[in-house]
Amino acid sequence: MKTKALLAAALLCTACTAQTQQTNNTTATMEKNGKALIVFFSHAGENYAVGNIEVGNTKIVADYISEQTGAEQFEIVCEKDYDMPYMKLIEVAKEEANNGELPAYKGDVDCAPYDTIFIGGPIWWGTYPQVMFTFFRDHDLAGKTIVPFTTHEGSGLASTVSDLRKAYPQANVLSGFAIYGHEVRTGKAKVEKWLKGLGY
Ligand SMILES: Cc1cc2nc3c(=O)[nH]c(=O)nc-3n(C[C@H](O)[C@H](O)[C@H](O)COP(=O)(O)O)c2cc1C
C-alpha cells in the first residue's frame, strides 16, 4: 500500500511536465535518409493500467515506428527475469534504480551502420529501466541522431531526454515523444503524426 502511494506520488510529480514535453516533441526535423534502428525495452506481463499484457506497450510503439520508417529493431532483453506481479516489480525496479545497478542484457547489436537511433522504453521510476543504461554504457553513439520515446502512465518523457544527453554528449538527441501506455493500442495515429513531423 505504501509502495503504491509512493509510485502514485512519483507519477503525479512528473505528470505536470508531461503535457509540455508532448507538445514540443515534433519541432526538430531530421534527415529522412539514412539508416534507422530502434533500440527498445518493453515488459510484457502484469502492468499498470493495462492488466496482464502479451505484448508490452513500448514494443507496440516500436512496431508502429518500424512500419512507417522501415527501421530495424533491437530489443533489450534483461538477463534477469522480470516475470513477476506488478507490485513486486516496482519494488525490484526501485531497488535497481536506487543502487544504480546495471543488469546484463541478452545479445547485442552493432550501431555503427545506423545514422538515426530511436531509443524507447517505459518510464520506471522517472526514467528508462536500468538495463537500458547498461546498453548506453556499452555503445558509443557519438555523431548519431538519437530519437527518444517513452510509454508511461503520467510521467511523459520524465528525465529520459536529459539522461540520454548526459550519456551521449556528442550525439544529436532530439526532444522526444511520449505516449500513455494505456493509449498505445488505439494511438497509432499519434505515433504516425509524430513521425511525419520528423520527416517520415
Ligand atoms: C516498475 C515500474 C515502474 C513504473 N514507474 C512509472 C513512473 O515513474 N512513471 C510513469 O508514468 N509510469 C510508470 N510506470 C508505468 C509504465 O511506464 C507504463 O505502464 C509503460 O507503458 C509500460 O511499458 P511496457 O509495457 O513497454 O513495459 C511504471 C511501471 C513499472 C512496471
PDBQT file of the ligand as one rigid body, heavy atoms in Angstrom, charges set to zero:
ROOT
HETATM    1  C1  LIG A 301       8.497  -0.883 -12.322  1.00  0.00    +0.000 C 
HETATM    2  C2  LIG A 301       7.599   0.135 -12.938  1.00  0.00    +0.000 A 
HETATM    3  C3  LIG A 301       7.773   1.475 -12.621  1.00  0.00    +0.000 A 
HETATM    4  C4  LIG A 301       6.978   2.438 -13.232  1.00  0.00    +0.000 A 
HETATM    5  N1  LIG A 301       7.203   3.762 -12.958  1.00  0.00    +0.000 NA
HETATM    6  C5  LIG A 301       6.483   4.711 -13.616  1.00  0.00    +0.000 A 
HETATM    7  C6  LIG A 301       6.756   6.091 -13.411  1.00  0.00    +0.000 A 
HETATM    8  O1  LIG A 301       7.622   6.503 -12.637  1.00  0.00    +0.000 OA
HETATM    9  N2  LIG A 301       6.018   6.977 -14.124  1.00  0.00    +0.000 N 
HETATM   10  C7  LIG A 301       5.049   6.588 -15.001  1.00  0.00    +0.000 A 
HETATM   11  O2  LIG A 301       4.422   7.446 -15.616  1.00  0.00    +0.000 OA
HETATM   12  N3  LIG A 301       4.781   5.288 -15.219  1.00  0.00    +0.000 NA
HETATM   13  C8  LIG A 301       5.477   4.338 -14.564  1.00  0.00    +0.000 A 
HETATM   14  N4  LIG A 301       5.231   3.012 -14.804  1.00  0.00    +0.000 N 
HETATM   15  C9  LIG A 301       4.240   2.639 -15.842  1.00  0.00    +0.000 C 
HETATM   16  C10 LIG A 301       4.929   2.265 -17.180  1.00  0.00    +0.000 C 
HETATM   17  O3  LIG A 301       5.839   3.261 -17.584  1.00  0.00    +0.000 OA
HETATM   18  C11 LIG A 301       3.897   2.079 -18.310  1.00  0.00    +0.000 C 
HETATM   19  O4  LIG A 301       2.931   1.156 -17.927  1.00  0.00    +0.000 OA
HETATM   20  C12 LIG A 301       4.560   1.677 -19.622  1.00  0.00    +0.000 C 
HETATM   21  O5  LIG A 301       3.664   1.904 -20.678  1.00  0.00    +0.000 OA
HETATM   22  C13 LIG A 301       4.975   0.222 -19.646  1.00  0.00    +0.000 C 
HETATM   23  O6  LIG A 301       5.538  -0.075 -20.894  1.00  0.00    +0.000 OA
HETATM   24  P1  LIG A 301       5.948  -1.540 -21.359  1.00  0.00    +0.000 P 
HETATM   25  O7  LIG A 301       4.667  -2.347 -21.421  1.00  0.00    +0.000 OA
HETATM   26  O8  LIG A 301       6.547  -1.356 -22.697  1.00  0.00    +0.000 OA
HETATM   27  O9  LIG A 301       6.906  -2.081 -20.358  1.00  0.00    +0.000 OA
HETATM   28  C14 LIG A 301       5.963   2.043 -14.160  1.00  0.00    +0.000 A 
HETATM   29  C15 LIG A 301       5.773   0.683 -14.429  1.00  0.00    +0.000 A 
HETATM   30  C16 LIG A 301       6.576  -0.269 -13.829  1.00  0.00    +0.000 A 
HETATM   31  C17 LIG A 301       6.366  -1.728 -14.152  1.00  0.00    +0.000 C 
ENDROOT
TORSDOF 0
